[in-house]
Amino acid sequence: MNYDEFIRSKSQWRSQCGIEPGELQPWLYDFQAYLVDWALRQGRSAIFADCGMGKTAMQLAWAQKIIEHRNKAALIVTPIAVGAQTIQEAERFGIEAKRSRDGRFDGSPCVWVTNYEQLQKLNPSDFAAVVCDESSAIKDFKSERKDVVVEFLRTIEFRLLCTATAAPNDFWELGTSSEALGLMGFRDMITKFFKQETSKDHHGWGRTKYRFRGHAEQPFWSWVCSWARSIQKPEDIGFDGSRFVLPKLNEIEHVVESAKLRDGFLLALPARDMQEEREERRRTMPERCEMAAEIVHAHEGSSVLWCELNQEGDMLEKMVADSVQVSGSMKDEEKEETLIGFANGRIKRLIIKPKIGAWGLNWQHCNNVTVFPSHSFEQYYQAVRRCYRFGQTKDVTVNIIASEGERGIIKNLQRKQEQSRRMFRELCKHMNDAMHIVTQDYFPEKEEMPSWL
């Protein structure tokens, strides 16, 4: 291999453009058809659509069109257990889809589905297109998963990233998404649009943050809009959303009293730091689990119980009748079988951690949720949205169970929730402004040429 060939082997493979979509699948909603049409014409793009907006349907429609155009297989990469759900959706829409759990590929030009953990076992040259479902899995630019995905996509002609709406100041996620699409590297994005600022305290410890360069905010959103679309409801891109009205969401806070106070304390006071919060969580575990069991037993239908610690899950499994726990020690096949059983109604009550099952699954049949909260608003939002999503016909009740010492966690979640709503309003405004920017140069006055030219 000479030097030029070596450089080409390390570079992103770039296609000139997308394809002409032609007639799209009739089972797509109008706003879904618009997004699929746009993504096919782009060739490489991202759809940041909120939970329940039909990302799976759009992914399958997009992949099937590429297969018909290239007569070559397309790959959809999903979190664990979402793969089986994707296969079911493909069967419902009449699209041929196969599952690869261990890197096996028989060459069939159809939709293939695998999970992120198995991606490196496959050969990129076997696929004309790749869809990354729940692509927020690669938002950390330092993660091993992001490196694997970016390397796999490097020579893929057509690429699509799909996830719930990215926060407008989550520039890391936008940067890693752009890098995965082969548009602009994460570091290049930071250098081009942002300025680094470091503030130090009196001990000399510094904290680095990034802000827009003075001229860069509008160009940044124009650039993002050139490869991404973001919606929470059809109205965000000009379509009728009357069919996508969510029922009522009831978020109820339950504060339990601990049978034993912290050593040296006469009153139950909020924890001051992470160490005290961990101690509080372990000390109040029996009371919180008893409260969760009482709430779930009072509900006749399906329930999902979100916990944070292994001990919480084990205790809940003993206290809650007709419950099954999904733990990290289980094999992927066992996790998937249990999650499918809950989705199909065979399992009435599910105990699970957000980091295992909070992404991509459809549980509209369940409208009763209990949560032991953490500081991660993303995990809380995704956990609630497994049940509270378009297609849910009943009011959803979310029971947030915490102790007196964990009140600070609840306040922090409330702050982040309001910040998220405000940030998305700004994102929609910037996206809409960017989509309407005139791209042609316009010079109303005729130029005068010097006499000597």
C-alpha positions as CSV (number, residue, x, y, z in Angstrom):
1,M,0.0,0.0,0.0
2,N,1.5,3.4,-1.0
3,Y,0.9,6.6,1.0
4,D,-2.0,7.8,-1.1
5,E,-3.8,4.5,-0.7
6,F,-3.1,4.6,3.0
7,I,-4.7,8.1,3.3
8,R,-7.7,7.0,1.4
9,S,-8.2,4.0,3.6
10,K,-8.4,6.3,6.7
11,S,-10.8,8.9,5.1
12,Q,-14.5,9.0,5.1
13,W,-16.2,7.5,2.0
14,R,-18.3,10.3,0.6
15,S,-21.3,10.0,-1.7
16,Q,-22.3,12.9,-3.9
17,C,-25.9,12.9,-2.9
18,G,-28.9,10.8,-1.9
19,I,-31.4,9.1,-4.2
20,E,-34.7,10.1,-5.8
21,P,-37.3,8.5,-3.4
22,G,-40.1,7.9,-5.8
23,E,-43.4,6.7,-4.3
24,L,-43.1,6.0,-0.6
25,Q,-44.8,3.4,1.5
26,P,-48.5,4.1,2.0
27,W,-48.5,3.2,5.7
28,L,-46.3,6.2,6.6
29,Y,-48.1,9.2,8.1
30,D,-47.7,12.5,6.1
31,F,-45.0,13.9,8.4
32,Q,-43.2,10.6,8.4
33,A,-43.2,10.5,4.6
34,Y,-41.8,14.0,4.5
35,L,-38.9,13.1,6.8
36,V,-38.2,9.8,4.9
37,D,-38.3,11.7,1.6
38,W,-35.9,14.3,2.9
39,A,-33.5,11.7,4.4
40,L,-33.4,9.7,1.2
41,R,-32.5,12.8,-0.8
42,Q,-29.8,13.7,1.7
43,G,-28.2,10.3,1.7
44,R,-26.7,10.9,5.1
45,S,-28.8,12.6,7.8
46,A,-30.2,12.4,11.3
47,I,-33.8,12.4,12.5
48,F,-34.2,13.6,16.1
49,A,-37.9,12.6,16.7
50,D,-39.5,12.3,20.1
51,C,-40.7,9.1,21.6
52,G,-43.7,7.6,19.7
53,M,-43.2,9.6,16.5
54,G,-42.6,6.4,14.6
55,K,-38.9,6.3,14.2
56,T,-38.9,2.5,13.6
57,A,-41.4,2.9,10.7
58,M,-39.3,5.6,9.2
59,Q,-36.1,3.6,9.5
60,L,-37.6,0.6,7.8
61,A,-39.1,2.7,5.0
62,W,-35.8,4.4,4.5
63,A,-33.8,1.2,4.5
64,Q,-36.2,-0.6,2.2
65,K,-35.9,2.2,-0.4
66,I,-32.0,2.0,-0.3
67,I,-32.2,-1.8,-0.8
68,E,-34.5,-1.4,-3.8
69,H,-32.1,1.2,-5.3
70,R,-28.8,-0.6,-4.6
71,N,-30.0,-4.3,-4.5
72,K,-27.8,-4.7,-1.4
73,A,-28.6,-5.3,2.3
74,A,-29.2,-2.5,4.8
75,L,-28.4,-2.8,8.5
76,I,-30.3,-1.4,11.5
77,V,-28.3,-1.2,14.8
78,T,-30.4,-1.1,18.0
79,P,-30.0,-1.4,21.7
80,I,-30.6,-4.8,23.3
81,A,-34.2,-6.1,23.0
82,V,-35.2,-3.4,20.6
83,G,-34.0,-5.6,17.8
84,A,-36.9,-8.1,18.3
85,Q,-39.3,-5.2,18.3
86,T,-37.9,-3.9,15.0
87,I,-38.3,-7.4,13.4
88,Q,-42.0,-7.4,14.6
89,E,-42.6,-4.0,13.1
90,A,-41.0,-5.1,9.8
91,E,-43.3,-8.1,9.6
92,R,-46.3,-5.8,10.3
93,F,-45.3,-3.6,7.4
94,G,-44.5,-6.4,5.0
95,I,-40.7,-5.8,4.9
96,E,-38.3,-8.7,4.9
97,A,-36.0,-8.5,7.9
98,K,-33.5,-10.8,9.5
99,R,-31.6,-10.9,12.8
100,S,-27.9,-11.2,13.2
101,R,-26.9,-12.0,16.8
102,D,-23.4,-13.2,16.3
103,G,-22.1,-11.6,13.1
104,R,-23.6,-14.1,10.7
105,F,-24.7,-12.8,7.3
106,D,-25.9,-14.9,4.4
107,G,-25.9,-12.1,1.7
108,S,-29.7,-11.6,1.5
109,P,-30.5,-8.1,0.2
110,C,-32.9,-7.3,2.9
111,V,-33.1,-5.4,6.2
112,W,-30.7,-6.9,8.8
113,V,-31.0,-6.1,12.5
114,T,-28.2,-6.3,15.1
115,N,-27.4,-4.6,18.4
116,Y,-24.5,-2.3,19.2
117,E,-22.6,-5.0,21.1
118,Q,-22.4,-7.2,18.0
119,L,-21.7,-4.5,15.4
120,Q,-17.9,-5.1,15.2
121,K,-18.5,-8.8,14.2
122,L,-20.1,-7.7,10.9
123,N,-18.4,-6.5,7.7
124,P,-19.2,-3.0,6.5
125,S,-18.7,-3.9,2.9
126,D,-21.8,-6.2,3.0
127,F,-24.2,-3.2,3.5
128,A,-25.2,-0.3,1.3
129,A,-26.8,1.5,4.2
130,V,-26.8,1.6,8.0
131,V,-29.3,3.0,10.5
132,C,-28.3,3.7,14.0
133,D,-31.4,3.5,16.2
134,E,-31.2,5.4,19.5
135,S,-28.0,7.0,18.3
136,S,-27.6,8.9,21.5
137,A,-25.7,5.7,22.5
138,I,-22.7,7.3,20.7
139,K,-23.0,10.8,22.1
140,D,-20.0,10.6,24.3
141,F,-17.0,11.4,22.1
142,K,-14.6,9.5,24.3
143,S,-16.6,6.3,24.5
144,E,-15.5,3.0,22.9
145,R,-18.9,2.5,21.4
146,K,-18.7,5.8,19.5
147,D,-15.3,4.7,18.1
148,V,-16.6,1.4,16.9
149,V,-19.7,2.9,15.3
150,V,-17.7,5.7,13.5
151,E,-15.2,3.2,12.2
152,F,-17.9,0.9,10.9
153,L,-19.8,3.7,9.2
154,R,-16.6,5.2,7.6
155,T,-17.1,3.3,4.2
156,I,-20.9,3.1,4.2
157,E,-22.6,5.1,1.4
158,F,-25.9,5.8,3.0
159,R,-26.3,6.6,6.7
160,L,-29.2,7.5,9.0
161,L,-29.1,8.3,12.7
162,C,-32.4,8.3,14.8
163,T,-32.9,9.2,18.4
164,A,-35.3,11.2,20.6
165,T,-34.9,15.0,20.3
166,A,-31.4,16.1,21.1
167,A,-31.1,19.0,23.5
168,P,-30.1,22.2,21.7
169,N,-27.1,22.8,23.9
170,D,-26.0,19.1,23.8
171,F,-23.3,20.1,21.3
172,W,-21.3,16.9,22.1
173,E,-24.2,14.7,20.7
174,L,-24.5,16.9,17.6
175,G,-20.8,16.7,17.1
176,T,-20.5,13.0,17.4
177,S,-23.5,12.5,15.2
178,S,-21.9,14.7,12.5
179,E,-18.7,12.7,12.8
180,A,-20.6,9.4,12.4
181,L,-22.3,10.8,9.3
182,G,-18.9,11.8,7.8
183,L,-19.8,15.4,7.6
184,M,-17.6,17.3,10.1
185,G,-15.4,15.8,12.9
186,F,-16.3,16.6,16.5
187,R,-13.1,18.5,17.1
188,D,-13.6,20.4,13.8
189,M,-17.1,21.4,14.9
190,I,-15.9,22.7,18.3
191,T,-13.0,24.7,16.7
192,K,-15.3,26.2,14.0
193,F,-18.3,27.3,16.1
194,F,-17.2,27.5,19.7
195,K,-14.8,29.3,22.0
196,Q,-13.2,27.5,25.0
197,E,-13.3,29.3,28.3
198,T,-11.7,28.1,31.5
199,S,-12.5,29.6,34.9
200,K,-10.3,28.7,37.9
201,D,-11.1,29.0,41.6
202,H,-8.7,30.1,44.3
203,H,-7.2,26.7,44.6
204,G,-6.3,26.8,40.9
205,W,-8.8,24.1,39.8
206,G,-10.2,25.0,36.4
207,R,-13.5,24.1,34.7
208,T,-13.7,24.3,30.9
209,K,-16.9,25.2,29.1
210,Y,-17.7,26.2,25.5
211,R,-19.8,29.1,24.2
212,F,-20.7,30.2,20.7
213,R,-18.2,32.5,18.9
214,G,-19.7,35.9,18.4
215,H,-20.7,35.3,14.8
216,A,-21.3,31.5,14.9
217,E,-24.7,30.8,16.4
218,Q,-26.9,31.2,13.3
219,P,-24.3,29.6,11.0
220,F,-24.1,26.7,13.5
221,W,-27.9,26.0,13.4
222,S,-27.9,26.5,9.6
223,W,-25.2,23.8,9.4
224,V,-27.1,21.4,11.8
225,C,-30.3,21.9,9.7
226,S,-28.5,20.9,6.6
227,W,-28.2,17.3,7.9
228,A,-30.8,17.0,10.7
229,R,-34.5,17.4,11.5
230,S,-35.9,17.6,15.0
231,I,-39.6,17.2,16.0
232,Q,-41.6,16.6,19.2
233,K,-44.9,16.6,17.4
234,P,-46.0,16.9,13.7
235,E,-46.8,20.6,14.1
236,D,-43.1,21.4,14.6
237,I,-42.6,20.8,10.8
238,G,-46.0,22.1,9.7
239,F,-48.3,19.0,9.7
240,D,-51.5,18.3,11.5
241,G,-50.9,16.7,14.9
242,S,-54.5,16.1,16.0
243,R,-53.9,12.3,15.8
244,F,-50.9,12.6,18.1
245,V,-52.4,14.1,21.3
246,L,-51.1,12.5,24.5
247,P,-53.3,11.6,27.5
248,K,-52.7,13.2,30.9
249,L,-49.4,12.6,32.8
250,N,-49.7,12.5,36.6
251,E,-46.3,12.8,38.3
252,I,-46.8,12.1,42.0
253,E,-44.0,12.6,44.6
254,H,-44.0,10.1,47.6
255,V,-41.6,11.1,50.4
256,V,-41.0,8.2,52.8
257,E,-39.7,8.6,56.4
258,S,-36.8,6.5,57.4
259,A,-37.1,4.3,60.4
260,K,-33.5,5.2,61.3
261,L,-31.9,8.6,61.1
262,R,-28.3,9.2,60.1
263,D,-25.8,8.9,62.9
264,G,-25.6,12.1,64.9
265,F,-28.7,13.6,63.4
266,L,-32.0,14.4,65.3
267,L,-33.9,15.4,62.1
268,A,-34.0,14.0,58.5
269,L,-32.1,16.6,56.5
270,P,-31.4,16.6,52.7
271,A,-28.1,15.0,51.7
272,R,-25.4,17.5,50.9
273,D,-23.3,15.5,48.5
274,M,-23.1,12.3,46.4
275,Q,-21.6,10.3,49.3
276,E,-24.4,11.3,51.6
277,E,-27.0,10.6,48.9
278,R,-25.6,7.1,48.4
279,E,-25.7,6.4,52.2
280,E,-29.3,7.7,52.3
281,R,-30.3,5.5,49.4
282,R,-29.0,2.4,51.0
283,R,-30.3,3.3,54.5
284,T,-33.9,4.0,53.3
285,M,-34.1,1.0,50.8
286,P,-36.7,-1.0,52.8
287,E,-39.0,1.9,53.3
288,R,-38.9,2.9,49.6
289,C,-39.4,-0.6,48.4
290,E,-42.3,-1.1,50.7
291,M,-43.9,2.1,49.4
292,A,-43.4,0.9,45.8
293,A,-44.9,-2.5,46.5
294,E,-47.9,-1.0,48.1
295,I,-48.5,1.3,45.1
296,V,-48.1,-1.5,42.6
297,H,-50.4,-3.9,44.4
298,A,-53.1,-1.2,44.4
299,H,-53.0,-1.1,40.6
300,E,-54.7,-3.9,38.7
301,G,-53.0,-3.6,35.4
302,S,-49.3,-3.8,34.3
303,S,-46.7,-1.9,36.1
304,V,-43.0,-1.1,35.6
305,L,-40.7,-0.4,38.6
306,W,-37.4,1.4,37.8
307,C,-34.6,1.0,40.3
308,E,-31.0,2.1,40.6
309,L,-29.3,-0.6,42.7
310,N,-29.0,-4.4,42.5
311,Q,-30.2,-4.7,46.1
312,E,-33.3,-2.6,45.3
313,G,-34.2,-4.9,42.4
314,D,-33.7,-8.0,44.6
315,M,-35.8,-6.6,47.4
316,L,-38.6,-5.4,45.1
317,E,-38.7,-8.9,43.5
318,K,-39.4,-10.4,46.9
319,M,-42.0,-7.9,47.9
320,V,-43.9,-7.4,44.6
321,A,-46.2,-10.3,43.6
322,D,-46.2,-11.5,40.0
323,S,-43.0,-9.6,39.3
324,V,-39.9,-10.4,37.2
325,Q,-36.6,-8.6,37.4
326,V,-34.2,-7.9,34.5
327,S,-30.7,-7.7,35.9
328,G,-27.4,-6.9,34.4
329,S,-26.0,-10.4,35.1
330,M,-28.6,-12.0,32.8
331,K,-27.6,-13.0,29.3
332,D,-28.8,-10.8,26.5
333,E,-31.2,-13.5,25.3
334,E,-32.7,-13.8,28.8
335,K,-33.1,-10.0,29.0
336,E,-34.7,-9.9,25.6
337,E,-37.1,-12.7,26.3
338,T,-38.2,-11.1,29.6
339,L,-38.7,-7.7,28.0
340,I,-40.8,-9.2,25.1
341,G,-42.8,-11.1,27.7
342,F,-43.7,-7.8,29.5
343,A,-44.5,-6.0,26.2
344,N,-46.8,-8.9,25.2
345,G,-48.6,-8.9,28.6
346,R,-47.3,-12.3,29.7
347,I,-45.4,-10.6,32.6
348,K,-47.5,-8.3,34.7
349,R,-44.9,-6.4,36.7
350,L,-41.4,-5.7,35.5
351,I,-38.4,-4.6,37.7
352,I,-35.6,-3.0,35.7
353,K,-32.8,-0.4,35.8
354,P,-33.1,2.6,33.4
355,K,-29.6,1.9,31.9
356,I,-30.8,-1.6,30.8
357,G,-34.3,-0.9,29.4
358,A,-35.0,2.8,29.2
359,W,-34.4,3.3,25.4
360,G,-36.4,2.3,22.4
361,L,-39.1,0.0,23.8
362,N,-42.8,0.4,23.4
363,W,-44.9,-0.2,26.5
364,Q,-48.1,1.6,25.7
365,H,-50.1,-1.2,27.4
366,C,-48.7,0.0,30.8
367,N,-49.8,3.2,32.5
368,N,-48.4,2.7,36.0
369,V,-44.8,3.6,36.7
370,T,-42.7,3.8,39.9
371,V,-39.3,5.5,39.9
372,F,-36.5,5.7,42.4
373,P,-35.0,9.0,41.0
374,S,-31.4,9.8,40.2
375,H,-29.8,13.0,39.0
376,S,-30.0,11.9,35.3
377,F,-32.9,13.6,33.7
378,E,-32.2,11.7,30.5
379,Q,-32.8,8.4,32.2
380,Y,-35.9,9.7,34.0
381,Y,-37.4,11.1,30.8
382,Q,-36.7,7.9,28.8
383,A,-38.0,5.7,31.5
384,V,-41.3,7.6,31.7
385,R,-41.5,7.7,27.9
386,R,-41.5,3.9,27.5
387,C,-45.2,4.1,28.6
388,Y,-46.1,7.8,28.1
389,R,-45.8,7.9,24.3
390,F,-48.1,8.4,21.3
391,G,-50.3,5.3,21.1
392,Q,-51.0,5.4,24.9
393,T,-54.8,5.6,25.4
394,K,-54.9,5.9,29.2
395,D,-53.6,8.5,31.7
396,V,-50.2,7.6,32.9
397,T,-49.2,7.8,36.6
398,V,-45.6,8.2,37.5
399,N,-44.8,7.6,41.2
400,I,-41.5,9.2,42.2
401,I,-40.5,7.6,45.5
402,A,-37.7,9.3,47.6
403,S,-36.7,9.8,51.2
404,E,-36.5,13.1,53.0
405,G,-32.7,13.2,52.4
406,E,-33.3,12.8,48.6
407,R,-35.4,15.9,48.1
408,G,-32.4,17.6,46.5
409,I,-32.5,15.0,43.7
410,I,-36.2,15.7,43.0
411,K,-35.5,19.5,42.9
412,N,-32.6,18.9,40.5
413,L,-34.8,16.8,38.2
414,Q,-37.5,19.5,38.2
415,R,-34.9,22.1,37.3
416,K,-33.5,20.0,34.4
417,Q,-37.1,19.3,33.2
418,E,-37.9,23.0,32.9
419,Q,-34.5,23.6,31.3
420,S,-35.1,20.9,28.8
421,R,-38.5,22.4,27.8
422,R,-37.0,25.8,27.4
423,M,-34.1,24.5,25.4
424,F,-36.3,22.5,23.0
425,R,-38.4,25.7,22.3
426,E,-35.1,27.4,21.3
427,L,-34.1,24.4,19.2
428,C,-37.3,24.5,17.2
429,K,-36.9,28.3,16.7
430,H,-33.4,27.9,15.5
431,M,-34.2,25.0,13.3
432,N,-37.2,26.7,11.7
433,D,-35.2,29.9,11.1
434,A,-32.4,27.9,9.5
435,M,-34.7,26.0,7.3
436,H,-36.0,29.2,5.8
437,I,-32.7,30.9,5.2
438,V,-32.3,31.9,1.5
439,T,-29.3,30.1,0.1
440,Q,-29.0,32.0,-3.2
441,D,-26.9,35.2,-3.5
442,Y,-29.0,38.3,-4.3
443,F,-27.5,41.5,-5.6
444,P,-30.2,44.0,-6.6
445,E,-27.8,46.7,-7.9
446,K,-25.9,46.1,-11.1
447,E,-22.2,46.2,-10.7
448,E,-20.1,48.8,-12.6
449,M,-17.0,47.5,-14.4
450,P,-13.8,49.7,-14.4
451,S,-13.1,51.1,-17.9
452,W,-9.7,49.5,-18.0
453,L,-11.1,45.9,-17.8
